[in-house]
Amino acid sequence: MKMVECPASASAPVVEHITRTAPKVRWPAKRNVFGIGISPTCYDQVVEKVIESAQIGQPAILDFMAVHSLICAASDKAHTRRLNEFDVVAPDGQPVRWALNYFHRLNLTDRVYGPELTQRICAAAEKQSVGIYLYGGHPDVLEKLREKLRELFPTLRIAGAESPPFRALTKAEDQAVVDRINASGAGIVLIGLGAPKQEIFAHEHRHRIKAVQLCVGAAFDFHAGVKKMAPTWMQRHGLEWVFRLTQEPGRLWKRYLVTNSHFVLLFLRDALLCRRAGASSLTAEDAEERGGLGAC
């Protein structure tokens, strides 16, 4: 506050209140991979900026892009436009990181894996006294997740948790969800609805939910202990899909056959185009330059 000099006859100083606006968080400029703007970032930077955004009350939407989600988006113009309006679309899948490095001559040494990031966000939120809200998952999974988080982070404030119905919400139900989240005081919303439902939810509510929304996918199932994560060495070498295929072959065989093949074809196509053009990198027309987070 600023003190203003008063006449001698005044019995007390007049206090002039100065409104100070916190500087906005600047997200990393995206780079084009198959038409989708992908953020060249890393765990530490995402955690730092998410906590900063939550503390100053700056809403944001973040996604963590696996190969399957990337290919689905590349085949859907509406979803491409939606994702390109996210503040961050981080490389969740190792092949997405490899493509980002190859086409843009970057040196990202690791991906930003949704389940791993979830734990890091919770640890930072506990330390900084930022409340979180859990949205998604089956009721039994959600309860197990809450128990696990309480065990790992005893002083973490879980401001709310809810499992939405497996159908579209009515307008009244949707507004009630927004009201509950905003009233909870949570600075961070972890969304575990699965792709693309979670991205659609975050995007549709980006101007209504006053918190940072993170689409963390299967993190709820993994941390609740209802699904197993691939061994670290398989994750590091981009073989997580093999492990998951052995766990759920009936559900996943077609997904991986189609999306993995499509990824390889798109990669080869763009690599050939870049070579013919003599281009060192591709620039996403739809990805806004929002200022960098620095090198990872």
C-alpha positions as CSV (number, residue, x, y, z in Angstrom):
1,M,0.0,0.0,0.0
2,K,1.0,3.6,-0.6
3,M,0.9,6.3,2.1
4,V,-0.5,9.7,0.9
5,E,0.6,12.9,2.7
6,C,-2.4,14.6,4.5
7,P,-3.1,18.1,5.6
8,A,-1.9,19.0,9.2
9,S,-5.5,19.2,10.4
10,A,-6.2,15.5,9.5
11,S,-6.4,13.3,12.5
12,A,-5.1,10.2,10.7
13,P,-3.2,9.3,7.5
14,V,-5.2,8.5,4.4
15,V,-4.4,5.0,3.0
16,E,-4.6,4.6,-0.7
17,H,-5.1,1.0,-1.7
18,I,-3.2,-0.1,-4.8
19,T,-4.6,-3.0,-6.8
20,R,-1.8,-5.2,-8.0
21,T,-2.3,-7.8,-10.7
22,A,-0.2,-10.9,-10.5
23,P,1.8,-11.5,-13.7
24,K,0.2,-14.2,-15.9
25,V,1.9,-17.6,-16.1
26,R,3.5,-18.0,-19.6
27,W,3.3,-21.5,-21.1
28,P,5.8,-23.0,-23.5
29,A,5.4,-22.3,-27.2
30,K,4.1,-25.4,-29.0
31,R,5.7,-27.3,-31.9
32,N,3.8,-29.1,-34.6
33,V,3.6,-32.9,-34.7
34,F,1.1,-34.1,-37.3
35,G,-0.8,-30.9,-37.0
36,I,-1.1,-30.9,-33.2
37,G,0.8,-28.4,-31.2
38,I,2.9,-30.3,-28.7
39,S,4.6,-28.5,-25.8
40,P,8.4,-29.1,-25.4
41,T,8.5,-29.3,-21.6
42,C,9.4,-31.5,-18.7
43,Y,8.1,-32.6,-15.3
44,D,9.7,-29.8,-13.2
45,Q,8.5,-27.0,-15.5
46,V,4.9,-28.3,-15.7
47,V,4.7,-28.8,-11.9
48,E,6.2,-25.3,-11.2
49,K,3.8,-23.5,-13.6
50,V,0.7,-25.5,-12.5
51,I,1.3,-24.6,-8.9
52,E,2.0,-21.0,-9.8
53,S,-1.2,-20.8,-11.9
54,A,-3.2,-22.4,-9.1
55,Q,-1.8,-19.9,-6.5
56,I,-2.6,-16.8,-8.5
57,G,-6.0,-18.2,-9.6
58,Q,-5.2,-18.4,-13.3
59,P,-7.3,-21.1,-15.0
60,A,-5.6,-23.4,-17.5
61,I,-6.1,-26.7,-19.3
62,L,-3.3,-29.2,-19.8
63,D,-3.2,-32.5,-21.6
64,F,-0.7,-35.3,-21.8
65,M,-0.5,-36.8,-25.3
66,A,0.0,-40.5,-25.9
67,V,0.3,-42.0,-29.4
68,H,-3.3,-43.2,-29.5
69,S,-4.6,-39.7,-28.5
70,L,-2.3,-38.1,-31.0
71,I,-3.5,-40.2,-33.9
72,C,-7.1,-39.8,-33.0
73,A,-6.6,-36.0,-32.9
74,A,-4.7,-36.0,-36.2
75,S,-7.8,-37.7,-37.8
76,D,-10.3,-35.4,-36.3
77,K,-10.2,-31.7,-37.3
78,A,-12.5,-30.6,-34.5
79,H,-10.4,-32.4,-31.9
80,T,-7.2,-30.9,-33.5
81,R,-8.7,-27.4,-33.0
82,R,-9.7,-28.2,-29.5
83,L,-6.3,-29.5,-28.4
84,N,-4.5,-26.6,-30.1
85,E,-6.4,-24.3,-27.7
86,F,-5.0,-26.1,-24.6
87,D,-2.3,-24.2,-22.7
88,V,-0.1,-27.3,-22.6
89,V,-0.1,-30.6,-24.6
90,A,2.9,-32.4,-23.2
91,P,4.4,-35.6,-24.7
92,D,3.1,-38.4,-22.6
93,G,4.1,-41.2,-25.0
94,Q,7.8,-41.8,-25.7
95,P,7.2,-41.9,-29.5
96,V,5.5,-38.5,-29.2
97,R,8.7,-37.2,-27.5
98,W,10.9,-38.9,-30.2
99,A,8.9,-37.2,-33.0
100,L,9.1,-33.8,-31.2
101,N,12.9,-34.2,-30.9
102,Y,13.3,-35.4,-34.5
103,F,11.2,-32.8,-36.3
104,H,12.3,-29.8,-34.2
105,R,15.9,-30.8,-33.3
106,L,15.1,-30.7,-29.6
107,N,16.8,-32.6,-26.8
108,L,14.0,-33.6,-24.5
109,T,15.4,-36.4,-22.3
110,D,12.1,-37.6,-20.9
111,R,8.4,-37.6,-21.5
112,V,5.8,-36.1,-19.2
113,Y,3.9,-39.2,-18.2
114,G,0.4,-38.5,-16.7
115,P,0.6,-40.9,-13.8
116,E,4.0,-39.8,-12.8
117,L,3.1,-36.2,-13.1
118,T,0.0,-36.8,-11.0
119,Q,2.2,-37.9,-8.1
120,R,4.5,-34.9,-8.5
121,I,1.6,-32.5,-8.7
122,C,0.1,-33.9,-5.5
123,A,3.5,-33.7,-3.7
124,A,3.9,-30.0,-4.7
125,A,0.3,-29.2,-3.9
126,E,0.7,-30.7,-0.4
127,K,3.9,-28.6,0.1
128,Q,2.3,-25.4,-1.1
129,S,-1.1,-26.0,0.5
130,V,-3.0,-26.0,-2.8
131,G,-6.2,-28.0,-2.8
132,I,-7.0,-30.6,-5.5
133,Y,-10.2,-31.9,-6.9
134,L,-10.6,-35.4,-8.3
135,Y,-13.1,-35.8,-11.2
136,G,-13.7,-39.1,-13.0
137,G,-13.3,-42.8,-12.6
138,H,-15.6,-45.4,-11.2
139,P,-16.8,-44.7,-7.6
140,D,-14.8,-47.7,-6.2
141,V,-11.6,-46.6,-8.1
142,L,-12.1,-43.0,-6.8
143,E,-12.3,-44.2,-3.2
144,K,-9.2,-46.3,-3.5
145,L,-7.4,-43.4,-5.1
146,R,-8.3,-41.1,-2.3
147,E,-7.1,-43.6,0.2
148,K,-3.8,-44.0,-1.6
149,L,-3.3,-40.2,-1.9
150,R,-4.0,-39.8,1.8
151,E,-1.4,-42.5,2.5
152,L,1.3,-40.9,0.3
153,F,0.5,-37.3,1.1
154,P,-1.1,-37.1,4.6
155,T,-1.5,-33.3,4.6
156,L,-2.7,-32.9,1.0
157,R,-6.1,-31.2,0.9
158,I,-8.5,-33.1,-1.3
159,A,-11.1,-30.5,-1.7
160,G,-13.5,-32.8,-3.4
161,A,-13.9,-36.0,-5.5
162,E,-16.7,-37.2,-7.7
163,S,-17.4,-39.9,-10.2
164,P,-19.7,-38.6,-12.9
165,P,-22.4,-40.8,-14.5
166,F,-21.5,-42.7,-17.6
167,R,-23.7,-40.6,-19.8
168,A,-23.9,-36.9,-20.9
169,L,-24.7,-34.5,-18.1
170,T,-27.8,-32.4,-18.2
171,K,-27.3,-28.7,-18.2
172,A,-28.3,-28.5,-14.6
173,E,-26.0,-31.4,-13.6
174,D,-23.2,-29.8,-15.5
175,Q,-23.7,-26.4,-13.8
176,A,-23.8,-28.2,-10.5
177,V,-20.4,-29.8,-11.2
178,V,-18.9,-26.4,-12.0
179,D,-20.4,-24.9,-8.9
180,R,-19.1,-27.7,-6.7
181,I,-15.6,-27.5,-8.1
182,N,-15.4,-23.7,-7.8
183,A,-16.9,-23.6,-4.3
184,S,-14.4,-26.2,-3.1
185,G,-11.5,-23.8,-3.4
186,A,-9.4,-26.3,-5.3
187,G,-6.6,-24.8,-7.3
188,I,-6.1,-28.0,-9.3
189,V,-8.6,-30.4,-10.9
190,L,-7.3,-33.8,-11.9
191,I,-9.5,-35.3,-14.6
192,G,-9.5,-39.1,-15.2
193,L,-12.3,-39.6,-17.8
194,G,-10.2,-41.2,-20.5
195,A,-9.5,-39.7,-23.9
196,P,-11.1,-37.9,-25.6
197,K,-13.9,-37.4,-23.0
198,Q,-11.5,-35.7,-20.5
199,E,-10.2,-33.3,-23.1
200,I,-13.7,-32.4,-24.3
201,F,-14.7,-31.8,-20.6
202,A,-11.6,-29.6,-19.9
203,H,-12.0,-27.6,-23.1
204,E,-15.7,-27.0,-22.6
205,H,-15.2,-25.8,-19.1
206,R,-12.0,-23.8,-19.6
207,H,-13.8,-20.5,-19.0
208,R,-16.1,-21.7,-16.2
209,I,-13.9,-23.8,-13.9
210,K,-11.6,-21.4,-12.0
211,A,-8.8,-23.8,-11.5
212,V,-6.0,-25.6,-13.5
213,Q,-7.4,-28.7,-15.2
214,L,-5.1,-31.6,-15.9
215,C,-6.3,-34.5,-18.1
216,V,-4.3,-37.4,-16.5
217,G,-6.0,-40.4,-18.2
218,A,-5.3,-43.7,-16.6
219,A,-3.5,-42.2,-13.6
220,F,-6.6,-42.8,-11.5
221,D,-6.6,-46.6,-12.3
222,F,-2.9,-46.9,-11.8
223,H,-2.6,-45.1,-8.5
224,A,-5.8,-46.8,-7.2
225,G,-4.1,-50.1,-7.8
226,V,-6.7,-51.5,-10.2
227,K,-4.3,-51.6,-13.1
228,K,-0.6,-52.3,-13.3
229,M,1.9,-49.9,-14.8
230,A,4.5,-51.3,-17.2
231,P,8.0,-51.8,-15.8
232,T,10.3,-48.8,-15.9
233,W,12.6,-50.2,-18.6
234,M,9.6,-50.9,-20.9
235,Q,8.3,-47.3,-20.3
236,R,11.8,-45.9,-21.1
237,H,12.0,-47.7,-24.4
238,G,8.5,-46.9,-25.6
239,L,7.2,-50.4,-25.0
240,E,4.5,-49.7,-22.5
241,W,1.9,-50.5,-25.2
242,V,3.3,-54.1,-25.3
243,F,2.8,-54.5,-21.5
244,R,-0.7,-53.0,-21.7
245,L,-1.6,-55.3,-24.6
246,T,-0.7,-58.4,-22.5
247,Q,-3.0,-57.1,-19.7
248,E,-6.0,-56.3,-21.9
249,P,-5.5,-58.0,-25.3
250,G,-9.2,-58.2,-26.2
251,R,-9.7,-54.5,-25.8
252,L,-6.4,-53.1,-27.0
253,W,-5.1,-55.2,-29.9
254,K,-7.1,-53.3,-32.6
255,R,-6.2,-49.9,-31.0
256,Y,-2.5,-50.6,-31.1
257,L,-2.5,-52.2,-34.5
258,V,-4.3,-49.3,-36.1
259,T,-2.8,-46.3,-34.2
260,N,0.8,-47.6,-34.0
261,S,0.8,-48.3,-37.8
262,H,-0.8,-44.9,-38.5
263,F,1.8,-43.2,-36.3
264,V,4.7,-44.8,-38.2
265,L,3.1,-43.8,-41.6
266,L,2.6,-40.2,-40.5
267,F,6.1,-40.0,-39.1
268,L,7.6,-41.3,-42.4
269,R,5.5,-39.0,-44.5
270,D,6.5,-35.9,-42.5
271,A,10.1,-37.0,-42.4
272,L,10.1,-37.3,-46.2
273,L,8.4,-33.9,-46.6
274,C,10.9,-32.3,-44.4
275,R,13.8,-33.8,-46.2
276,R,12.5,-32.8,-49.6
277,A,11.9,-29.3,-48.4
278,G,15.3,-29.1,-46.6
279,A,13.4,-28.0,-43.5
280,S,15.0,-28.4,-40.1
281,S,11.7,-28.2,-38.3
282,L,8.0,-27.8,-38.7
283,T,6.1,-24.8,-37.2
284,A,2.6,-25.3,-36.0
285,E,0.3,-22.6,-37.5
286,D,-2.3,-23.3,-34.8
287,A,0.1,-23.3,-31.9
288,E,0.4,-19.9,-30.3
289,E,3.7,-18.5,-29.1
290,R,3.1,-18.1,-25.4
291,G,6.6,-17.7,-24.2
292,G,8.9,-20.5,-23.2
293,L,9.4,-22.3,-19.9
294,G,13.1,-22.8,-20.7
295,A,15.0,-25.8,-21.9
296,C,14.4,-29.2,-20.4
